[in-house]
Amino acid sequence: MRQRLLVLALVLGSGLIAETPVLARDHNRPLPAVAVGSQYDTTHVYVAPQDVDAFVASFIATFGGQSTKQVHATVTPTPSLTSSQLIQTPAGTVSLFGFTTPIPHPFGAERTGYLVTDMATAVKAAKAAGADVLVDPFPDPIGRDAVIQWPGGVNMQIYWHTTKPVYSAFQTVPENRVYVSAARADAFVKDFLRFSHGRIVSDDKAAPGVEIGRAGETYRRIRLESTFGKLTVLVSDGHLPFPYGAEVTGYEVRDLGATLDKATAAGVKVLTGPYRSDGRDATVVQFPGGYVAEIHAPQTTGELPKLAPTPEYGPITHADIQTWADAWNSHDIDKVMALFAPDVIIHQPSNPKPLDMAGVHGFFSMIFNAYPDFHVEVTDAVVDGLKGVSVERVTGTWSGSYTDPATGKTMPGNGRKFDHPGVMVLTYRPDHKIKEVYIYWDRLTVDQQLGVPAE
């Protein structure tokens, strides 16, 4: 008995039992502010390596902005390799990853990266506010990172840069869209607001269900704001039709219709809407690579934007081959460019390396100038699934200047004509956008017809 009393006395003296009331007092103590600013917060997007360039092109085409140079690095505390780049737009920033190795757990599930003023202080504050630390702080190529989790299973990454970044403020601040259960919503809001020093902008317990794909019903929607930016909590019972719950960020734009026109032209698919609710015109879209996002604009007084018909998905037909020829014969470079996926690659004999989207525009604009009557006649065609072969007769007159892409030498037109056969092997995406072209023709014959001296 005396031994038990002695052990109890030692435990009490060590402060182990007294720890609980200390934590309770700490829970009410103000926490340090660690947020830097919304322009430093990034949505983490993971896509397959082969989809990286298409995603970048479509995201910038939709929102404007630019991307940093792509690098390959290890950005996790255990061995892995990914391409990494930062896409900065006036409406939001994306940290883009294209892992070429398996992605270590729990990376890929964190939705947002928040820049903090000090890593140790931020981790301590997050834990005091009720967050769990899933990944302890670790170094990456430009600073330090940690992954935390809030009530409701919401994962976020916090990061700190060795060299202080300086980014321009957003034109419109994006919102982090968080889906949580009714049982954990209040706990999430309380803990996150304590950590972020934020405030509740609105708490609508009967928000229109159309916002989560359940028209005619209501649900609870909570909007928060802090130095980190905007965050919308969508309280869900989990009965969500796709794509709701898959979108992690909402982007505000000034003109929804104009934005969707740019997006769809760049290969972005409209999944829902547009719909009108809570002073917004909104829709949900999917970018190449699978990233799902919400886009909204201030509600207009007129009708909702009218979308062009969604392209049919499936095997190509001979009509696609004729569309290809018609575009060239229009001599309208924009019509030609509209045929291509953002990541198109064209293998053209005159060029020392394959052409990308920018190279296609420059080279073929020059071709239209050099040969104003350039004409393609499809003499035969074979289509199979998403691949087509166009057998063509190509004619024209050399009337304008031509710049040889291999040598950079520019030669004036001489009025001579060419008439030669050619073959185009076209590979399409399921949405009938062309992603790769192989062009075959007899350059020696054409040079002889045009009087170009042999090299």
URZI-V531990 format. One record per residue. SS is DSSP state (2 for helix, 1 for strand, 0 for the rest). OMEGA is omega as a letter, one per 40 degrees, with the letter a starting at -180 (* if undefined). Layout:
# URZI-V531990
ss:SS omega:OMEGA
ss:SS omega:OMEGA
This chain:
# URZI-V531990
ss:0 omega:a
ss:2 omega:i
ss:2 omega:i
ss:2 omega:i
ss:2 omega:i
ss:2 omega:i
ss:2 omega:i
ss:2 omega:a
ss:2 omega:i
ss:2 omega:i
ss:2 omega:i
ss:2 omega:a
ss:2 omega:a
ss:2 omega:i
ss:0 omega:a
ss:0 omega:i
ss:0 omega:a
ss:0 omega:a
ss:2 omega:a
ss:2 omega:i
ss:2 omega:i
ss:2 omega:i
ss:2 omega:i
ss:2 omega:i
ss:2 omega:i
ss:2 omega:a
ss:2 omega:i
ss:0 omega:a
ss:0 omega:i
ss:0 omega:a
ss:0 omega:i
ss:0 omega:i
ss:0 omega:a
ss:0 omega:a
ss:1 omega:i
ss:0 omega:i
ss:0 omega:a
ss:2 omega:a
ss:2 omega:i
ss:2 omega:i
ss:0 omega:a
ss:1 omega:i
ss:1 omega:i
ss:1 omega:a
ss:1 omega:i
ss:1 omega:i
ss:0 omega:i
ss:0 omega:a
ss:2 omega:a
ss:2 omega:a
ss:2 omega:a
ss:2 omega:a
ss:2 omega:i
ss:2 omega:i
ss:2 omega:a
ss:2 omega:a
ss:2 omega:a
ss:2 omega:a
ss:2 omega:i
ss:2 omega:i
ss:2 omega:a
ss:2 omega:a
ss:2 omega:a
ss:0 omega:i
ss:0 omega:a
ss:1 omega:i
ss:1 omega:i
ss:0 omega:i
ss:0 omega:i
ss:0 omega:i
ss:1 omega:i
ss:1 omega:a
ss:1 omega:i
ss:0 omega:a
ss:0 omega:i
ss:0 omega:a
ss:0 omega:i
ss:0 omega:a
ss:0 omega:i
ss:0 omega:i
ss:0 omega:i
ss:1 omega:i
ss:1 omega:a
ss:1 omega:i
ss:1 omega:a
ss:1 omega:i
ss:1 omega:a
ss:1 omega:i
ss:1 omega:i
ss:0 omega:a
ss:0 omega:a
ss:1 omega:a
ss:1 omega:i
ss:1 omega:i
ss:1 omega:a
ss:1 omega:a
ss:1 omega:i
ss:1 omega:a
ss:1 omega:i
ss:0 omega:i
ss:0 omega:i
ss:0 omega:a
ss:0 omega:a
ss:0 omega:i
ss:0 omega:e
ss:0 omega:a
ss:0 omega:a
ss:0 omega:i
ss:0 omega:i
ss:0 omega:a
ss:0 omega:a
ss:1 omega:i
ss:1 omega:i
ss:1 omega:i
ss:1 omega:i
ss:1 omega:a
ss:0 omega:a
ss:0 omega:a
ss:2 omega:a
ss:2 omega:i
ss:2 omega:a
ss:2 omega:i
ss:2 omega:i
ss:2 omega:i
ss:2 omega:i
ss:2 omega:i
ss:2 omega:i
ss:2 omega:a
ss:2 omega:i
ss:0 omega:i
ss:0 omega:i
ss:1 omega:i
ss:1 omega:a
ss:1 omega:i
ss:1 omega:i
ss:1 omega:a
ss:1 omega:a
ss:1 omega:i
ss:1 omega:i
ss:1 omega:a
ss:0 omega:a
ss:0 omega:a
ss:1 omega:i
ss:1 omega:a
ss:1 omega:i
ss:1 omega:i
ss:1 omega:a
ss:1 omega:a
ss:1 omega:a
ss:1 omega:i
ss:0 omega:a
ss:0 omega:i
ss:0 omega:a
ss:1 omega:a
ss:1 omega:i
ss:1 omega:i
ss:1 omega:i
ss:1 omega:a
ss:1 omega:i
ss:1 omega:a
ss:1 omega:i
ss:0 omega:i
ss:0 omega:a
ss:0 omega:i
ss:0 omega:i
ss:0 omega:a
ss:0 omega:i
ss:0 omega:i
ss:0 omega:i
ss:0 omega:i
ss:0 omega:i
ss:0 omega:a
ss:0 omega:i
ss:0 omega:i
ss:1 omega:i
ss:1 omega:a
ss:1 omega:a
ss:1 omega:i
ss:1 omega:i
ss:1 omega:i
ss:0 omega:i
ss:2 omega:a
ss:2 omega:a
ss:2 omega:a
ss:2 omega:a
ss:2 omega:i
ss:2 omega:i
ss:2 omega:a
ss:2 omega:a
ss:2 omega:a
ss:2 omega:a
ss:2 omega:i
ss:2 omega:i
ss:2 omega:i
ss:2 omega:a
ss:2 omega:a
ss:0 omega:a
ss:0 omega:a
ss:1 omega:i
ss:1 omega:i
ss:1 omega:i
ss:1 omega:i
ss:1 omega:a
ss:1 omega:a
ss:1 omega:i
ss:1 omega:i
ss:1 omega:a
ss:1 omega:a
ss:2 omega:i
ss:2 omega:a
ss:2 omega:i
ss:2 omega:i
ss:0 omega:a
ss:0 omega:a
ss:0 omega:i
ss:0 omega:i
ss:0 omega:i
ss:1 omega:i
ss:1 omega:i
ss:1 omega:i
ss:1 omega:a
ss:1 omega:i
ss:1 omega:a
ss:1 omega:i
ss:1 omega:i
ss:1 omega:i
ss:0 omega:i
ss:0 omega:a
ss:1 omega:a
ss:1 omega:i
ss:1 omega:i
ss:1 omega:i
ss:1 omega:i
ss:1 omega:a
ss:1 omega:a
ss:0 omega:i
ss:0 omega:i
ss:0 omega:i
ss:0 omega:a
ss:0 omega:i
ss:0 omega:i
ss:0 omega:e
ss:0 omega:a
ss:0 omega:a
ss:0 omega:i
ss:0 omega:a
ss:0 omega:a
ss:0 omega:a
ss:1 omega:i
ss:1 omega:a
ss:1 omega:i
ss:1 omega:i
ss:1 omega:a
ss:0 omega:a
ss:0 omega:a
ss:2 omega:a
ss:2 omega:a
ss:2 omega:i
ss:2 omega:a
ss:2 omega:i
ss:2 omega:i
ss:2 omega:a
ss:2 omega:a
ss:2 omega:i
ss:2 omega:a
ss:0 omega:i
ss:0 omega:i
ss:0 omega:a
ss:1 omega:i
ss:1 omega:a
ss:1 omega:i
ss:1 omega:i
ss:1 omega:e
ss:1 omega:i
ss:1 omega:a
ss:1 omega:i
ss:1 omega:i
ss:0 omega:i
ss:0 omega:a
ss:1 omega:i
ss:1 omega:a
ss:1 omega:i
ss:1 omega:i
ss:1 omega:a
ss:1 omega:i
ss:1 omega:a
ss:0 omega:i
ss:0 omega:a
ss:0 omega:i
ss:0 omega:a
ss:0 omega:a
ss:1 omega:a
ss:1 omega:i
ss:1 omega:i
ss:1 omega:a
ss:1 omega:i
ss:1 omega:i
ss:1 omega:a
ss:0 omega:i
ss:0 omega:a
ss:0 omega:a
ss:0 omega:i
ss:0 omega:i
ss:0 omega:a
ss:0 omega:i
ss:0 omega:a
ss:0 omega:i
ss:0 omega:i
ss:0 omega:i
ss:0 omega:a
ss:0 omega:i
ss:0 omega:i
ss:0 omega:i
ss:0 omega:a
ss:0 omega:i
ss:0 omega:i
ss:0 omega:i
ss:2 omega:i
ss:2 omega:i
ss:2 omega:i
ss:2 omega:i
ss:2 omega:i
ss:2 omega:i
ss:2 omega:a
ss:2 omega:a
ss:2 omega:a
ss:2 omega:i
ss:2 omega:a
ss:2 omega:i
ss:2 omega:a
ss:0 omega:i
ss:0 omega:a
ss:2 omega:i
ss:2 omega:i
ss:2 omega:i
ss:2 omega:a
ss:2 omega:a
ss:0 omega:i
ss:0 omega:a
ss:1 omega:i
ss:1 omega:a
ss:1 omega:a
ss:1 omega:a
ss:1 omega:i
ss:1 omega:a
ss:1 omega:i
ss:1 omega:a
ss:0 omega:a
ss:0 omega:a
ss:0 omega:a
ss:0 omega:a
ss:0 omega:i
ss:0 omega:a
ss:0 omega:i
ss:1 omega:i
ss:0 omega:a
ss:2 omega:a
ss:2 omega:a
ss:2 omega:i
ss:2 omega:a
ss:2 omega:a
ss:2 omega:a
ss:2 omega:a
ss:2 omega:i
ss:2 omega:i
ss:2 omega:i
ss:2 omega:i
ss:2 omega:i
ss:2 omega:a
ss:2 omega:a
ss:0 omega:a
ss:0 omega:i
ss:0 omega:i
ss:0 omega:a
ss:1 omega:i
ss:1 omega:i
ss:1 omega:i
ss:1 omega:a
ss:1 omega:i
ss:1 omega:i
ss:1 omega:i
ss:1 omega:i
ss:1 omega:i
ss:1 omega:a
ss:0 omega:a
ss:0 omega:a
ss:1 omega:i
ss:1 omega:i
ss:1 omega:a
ss:1 omega:i
ss:1 omega:a
ss:1 omega:i
ss:1 omega:a
ss:1 omega:a
ss:1 omega:i
ss:1 omega:i
ss:1 omega:a
ss:0 omega:a
ss:0 omega:a
ss:0 omega:a
ss:0 omega:i
ss:1 omega:i
ss:1 omega:i
ss:0 omega:a
ss:0 omega:a
ss:0 omega:a
ss:0 omega:a
ss:0 omega:a
ss:0 omega:i
ss:1 omega:a
ss:1 omega:i
ss:0 omega:i
ss:0 omega:a
ss:0 omega:i
ss:0 omega:a
ss:0 omega:a
ss:1 omega:i
ss:1 omega:i
ss:1 omega:a
ss:1 omega:i
ss:1 omega:i
ss:1 omega:i
ss:1 omega:i
ss:1 omega:i
ss:1 omega:a
ss:1 omega:i
ss:1 omega:a
ss:1 omega:i
ss:0 omega:i
ss:0 omega:i
ss:0 omega:i
ss:0 omega:i
ss:0 omega:a
ss:1 omega:a
ss:1 omega:i
ss:1 omega:i
ss:1 omega:i
ss:1 omega:a
ss:1 omega:a
ss:1 omega:i
ss:1 omega:a
ss:0 omega:a
ss:2 omega:a
ss:2 omega:i
ss:2 omega:a
ss:2 omega:i
ss:2 omega:i
ss:2 omega:i
ss:2 omega:a
ss:2 omega:i
ss:0 omega:i
ss:0 omega:a
ss:0 omega:i
ss:0 omega:i
ss:0 omega:*
